[in-house]
Amino acid sequence: MEGNLDYIYNELRETRIELLTYLNYSQSDVRILHYIKDELRDIEAALEKIENGEYGICEISGEYLPYEFLQTIPTARSAGELAQIEQYCRKPIYS
């Protein structure tokens, strides 16, 4: 997992830089500014967890989150977030 964690860490750092650049140098669209700041806070929290060795652990249960989930949503904090996202990934019974 170490090599995989390095990949996620680097991706989070790059995304953080992109968001900070957007906030500092572009004419920010007020309608999305809130979302960018929220995402930046989530990224910074995930980076801190990686640096402290706490990344990938559910904040509610203390169990490890599936790596495949973290690859898709590296800022995830709990298994509850996984459950919320899974409901959108299901195919309807009737089409």
C-alpha positions in Angstrom: 0.0 0.0 0.0 3.0 2.3 0.5 3.5 2.9 -3.2 -0.2 3.4 -3.7 -0.4 5.8 -0.9 2.4 7.9 -2.4 0.4 8.2 -5.6 -2.7 9.4 -3.7 -0.5 11.8 -1.6 1.0 13.3 -4.8 -2.4 13.6 -6.5 -3.8 15.4 -3.4 -0.8 17.8 -3.3 -1.2 18.6 -7.0 -4.9 19.2 -6.6 -4.2 21.4 -3.6 -1.8 23.6 -5.6 -4.3 23.9 -8.5 -7.0 25.0 -6.1 -4.8 27.5 -4.3 -3.7 28.9 -7.7 -7.3 29.3 -8.7 -8.2 31.1 -5.5 -5.2 33.4 -5.7 -4.8 34.3 -9.3 -8.1 33.9 -11.1 -11.2 35.9 -11.0 -13.1 33.5 -8.8 -16.7 32.8 -9.7 -18.6 33.5 -6.4 -21.0 30.7 -7.2 -18.3 28.0 -6.9 -15.9 29.6 -4.4 -17.7 27.9 -1.5 -17.2 24.5 -3.1 -13.5 25.1 -3.9 -12.8 26.2 -0.3 -14.6 23.1 1.0 -12.6 20.8 -1.3 -9.4 22.5 -0.2 -10.2 21.9 3.4 -10.9 18.2 2.7 -7.6 17.9 0.8 -5.6 19.5 3.6 -7.3 17.2 6.1 -6.4 14.1 4.0 -2.8 15.3 3.5 -2.5 15.7 7.3 -3.9 12.2 7.9 -1.4 10.7 5.5 1.5 12.6 7.2 0.2 11.4 10.6 -0.3 7.8 9.5 -4.1 8.0 10.0 -5.2 8.1 6.4 -7.8 5.6 5.2 -9.3 5.0 8.6 -13.0 5.6 9.1 -13.6 8.5 11.5 -16.6 6.8 12.9 -15.8 3.1 13.2 -12.0 3.2 13.1 -11.9 0.5 10.4 -9.9 0.8 7.3 -11.7 2.1 4.2 -11.4 0.1 1.0 -8.4 1.3 -1.1 -10.5 1.2 -4.3 -12.8 3.7 -2.7 -9.9 6.0 -1.6 -8.6 5.9 -5.2 -11.9 7.4 -6.4 -12.5 9.7 -3.4 -9.2 10.3 -1.7 -10.7 12.9 0.7 -13.3 10.4 2.2 -13.6 10.4 5.9 -16.0 7.6 6.7 -17.6 4.4 5.5 -20.9 6.4 5.5 -19.6 8.4 2.6 -19.0 5.2 0.7 -22.6 4.1 1.4 -23.9 7.5 0.1 -22.0 7.2 -3.1 -22.9 3.6 -3.7 -26.6 4.4 -4.0 -25.8 6.5 -7.1 -23.8 3.7 -8.7 -26.6 1.1 -8.7 -28.4 0.3 -11.9 -32.2 0.5 -11.8 -34.1 -2.8 -11.7 -36.4 -1.6 -14.5 -35.2 0.4 -17.4 
